[in-house]
């Protein structure tokens, strides 16, 4: 059978290699590049005061969000990215390249690595006040895919989503479940898009703090085939990530060049000051 190709001419095997989507490999028509975020609702009501179900899924950015206790997700890609967010000014300070695995070097737009955050082993040796300096830097597990579910708005209206492109931004206690419950369950040689998964949530409580985590149940008994729309969605994601990383690399190199120029200017000023002191003597 002829292998499906994306609109840019890449075969599915090439995309799997580029995206690290095949389990066991050694390198560790939908506009799916710009994706809405699939989130878990933690608010008891909406802006109008209508009650909303906590612990249910919804798609951020929808004009009228619909909520559901579980959804079906077809995972298409899986990556990591460091983001440095300043909570004081409410602004993204820097971001790293989107990487497939931690064997890659996550250079960032500030001209550093990991948005300046040291490795975990180094952080563990630091005093709490030193670690606090990096509290704004978070490593997100990014899962992109197509979600399907029937949800209800806060006013009870039904909304049906079918193969809606979404991204999951997983951090903290949500960071590991995808790896443990989805990735490690896939048969060797299979791609992550070969199976759909049922997503549910789990409630956690620590004192007055309540939060929810994503949980994944892949249907390994019923592999799903690839149609051209799905392949084009995968291709769109691959193109977006390539473009995003090219932009981050350019910003990284520009930041390094600027730092070099600043250092040269500083050295020149220090040299002039040294000469002034010699003349004054």
C-alpha positions, 0 to 999 in steps of 0.5 A, spaced: 500 500 500 502 506 498 504 510 504 500 516 506 504 523 505 503 530 508 501 536 503 509 538 504 511 531 501 513 527 507 512 520 509 509 518 515 515 514 517 519 521 516 515 524 520 515 519 526 523 519 525 523 527 526 518 527 532 520 521 536 513 518 535 516 511 535 517 507 541 523 504 541 527 508 537 534 510 539 534 518 538 530 518 544 487 539 512 487 540 520 490 547 522 494 543 528 500 548 529 496 553 533 492 549 538 487 550 543 489 548 550 485 542 553 485 543 561 482 541 567 477 546 570 479 548 577 473 554 578 467 553 581 463 558 576 464 562 570 465 569 569 457 570 569 457 566 576 454 560 573 456 554 576 461 549 572 464 542 574 470 542 577 475 536 575 472 536 568 475 537 562 474 544 557 478 547 551 481 554 553 479 559 549 472 557 546 467 562 547 462 558 550 466 552 554 463 545 554 465 541 560 466 533 560 468 528 565 472 524 560 474 525 553 478 521 548 485 523 545 489 521 539 496 523 541 500 526 535 506 528 538 510 529 545 515 534 546 518 538 552 519 546 553 522 550 558 518 557 559 520 562 564 514 566 566 515 573 570 509 572 575 510 580 577 509 583 570 505 577 568 509 576 562 513 570 558 521 572 559 524 567 555 523 560 552 527 554 550 527 550 543 521 544 543 525 538 544 524 531 543 528 528 549 533 531 554 539 528 550 537 535 546 540 541 548 534 546 550 537 553 548 533 559 549 531 566 547 535 569 552 542 566 550 542 561 555 540 553 556 533 551 560 532 559 560 537 559 565 535 554 570 540 549 572 540 541 572 536 538 577 542 535 580 545 542 581 538 545 584 538 539 589 544 542 592 542 549 592 539 553 598 532 554 598 533 562 597 538 560 591 532 555 588 527 561 589 531 565 583 529 559 578 521 559 580 519 562 574 522 557 570 518 551 568 519 545 564 512 543 560 511 536 557 507 538 551 502 533 548 499 535 542 493 531 539 486 530 537 480 530 542 473 528 541 468 529 547 460 531 548 460 536 553 455 541 556 456 548 557 455 552 564 447 553 562 447 546 560 447 546 552 450 540 549 457 541 544 460 536 540 467 536 539 470 531 534 478 531 532 479 538 535 486 539 535 489 541 542 495 541 546 496 539 553 501 543 557 503 538 563 507 540 569 508 538 576 504 532 579 501 532 571 508 531 568 509 524 569 502 520 568 503 521 561 509 517 561 507 512 566 500 511 563 501 512 556 508 511 553 510 505 557 504 501 555 505 502 548 508 496 544 515 497 541 515 499 534 508 502 535 507 510 534 504 514 539 498 516 534 496 508 533 492 508 539 486 513 542 486 514 550 481 515 554 482 521 559 480 522 566 481 526 572 483 525 579 482 529 585 487 531 590 487 535 597 492 537 601 489 542 607 485 547 603 488 546 597 485 542 591 487 540 585 486 535 579 491 531 575 490 528 568 490 520 567 491 516 561 488 509 559 490 507 552 486 502 548 491 498 546 486 493 543 484 497 538 489 500 533 486 506 529 488 507 522 491 513 519 487 518 514 490 523 510 487 529 515 490 526 521 497 525 517 496 532 515 495 534 522 501 531 524 505 534 518 502 541 520 505 540 527 512 538 525 512 544 520 510 549 526 515 546 531 521 547 526 519 554 525 518 555 532 525 552 533 528 556 528 526 562 531 528 561 538 535 559 535 536 566 531 534 569 538 539 565 542 544 567 537 542 574 537 542 574 545 549 571 545 552 576 540 549 582 544 552 579 550 559 579 547 558 586 544 556 588 551 562 585 554 567 588 549 564 595 551 565 593 558 572 591 557 573 598 553 571 602 559 575 598 564 581 599 559 579 607 559 579 607 566 585 604 567 589 608 563 586 614 566 588 612 573 595 611 570 595 618 567 593 621 574 599 617 577 
